[in-house]
Amino acid sequence: MAKVRGVRERAREELTQEIKNEARRQLGEHGAQGLSLRAVARELEMASSAIYRYFPSRDDLLTALIIDAFNAVGAHVEKAEAKQDRADHLARWQAACKAVRTWAHAHPWEYALLYGSPVVGYRAPQDTAAPAARVPVVLLGIVADAHQAGELQAVQGPPLTDQVSQEIEHLVALLPALALQDVLRSNLAVLIAAWTQLYGLLSFELWGHLEGVVEDRTAIFEYATNQLAHLLGLRRRGGRG
């Protein structure tokens, strides 16, 4: 009986993966808003009623795709950043940013699902929170490590408002394992801004907003992400760069 159950579970896993693969293909044709369980079932030659045993609604399928995509880009960034010298915080930052870009170019429609226009009527469940945090946790970890090594410079800029300070305290409380308690709040506030600017730069590039304006987008991306690192207080070891 256990062997039969194992075969059935593997068959279910394989068909679940086929459904998600077809749904990803359809994202490129119709976007997330146009994703349809019936259309996916039709392409897979399934009865429309059968697909609901795997995904009870379109939103359930969207959630599965979102979780997969967040985990994919998170794993890609973690792997790239882990290859760097742990003491070279700027190199780690550069590797993480570059990895987000390479993944986005390889998976533009999944990137759009994560960071593009919201899907009308869809509300992401809490299940997406941990996968979504994987990339920012890498960036926060770099900042925390640089601070502990005494190589994170204080940022220059206006003082934080009470409202921003409260938001930063909330962030620190959410991630106690990253040892952010002693990091200057101004550095963390700039990190939040840098994180959003990273995705804004990528979105402009992917959706054609740099056409006719910027030819060498790799050079601009590298310059921009290095500038963000500089504003954040990250430097080469020894204070250079």
Stockholm file with secondary structure:
# STOCKHOLM 1.0

chainA/1-241         MAKVRGVRERAREELTQEIKNEARRQLGEHGAQGLSLRAVARELEMASSAIYRYFPSRDDLLTALIIDAFNAVGAHVEKAEAKQDRADHLARWQAACKAVRTWAHAHPWEYALLYGSPVVGYRAPQDTAAPAARVPVVLLGIVADAHQAGELQAVQGPPLTDQVSQEIEHLVALLPALALQDVLRSNLAVLIAAWTQLYGLLSFELWGHLEGVVEDRTAIFEYATNQLAHLLGLRRRGGRG
#=GR chainA/1-241 SS CHHHHHHHHHHHHHHHHHHHHHHHHHHHHHTGGGCCHHHHHHHTTCCHHHHTTTCSSHHHHHHHHHHHHHHHHHHHHHHHHHTSCTTCHHHHHHHHHHHHHHHHHHCHHHHHHHHSSCCTTCCCCGGGHHHHTHHHHHHHHHHHHHHHTTCBCCCCSCCCCHHHHHHHHHHHHHCGGGCCTTSCHHHHHHHHHHHHHHHHHHHHHHTTTTTTTCSCHHHHHHHHHHHHHHHHTBCCTTSCC
#=GC SS_cons         CHHHHHHHHHHHHHHHHHHHHHHHHHHHHHTGGGCCHHHHHHHTTCCHHHHTTTCSSHHHHHHHHHHHHHHHHHHHHHHHHHTSCTTCHHHHHHHHHHHHHHHHHHCHHHHHHHHSSCCTTCCCCGGGHHHHTHHHHHHHHHHHHHHHTTCBCCCCSCCCCHHHHHHHHHHHHHCGGGCCTTSCHHHHHHHHHHHHHHHHHHHHHHTTTTTTTCSCHHHHHHHHHHHHHHHHTBCCTTSCC
//
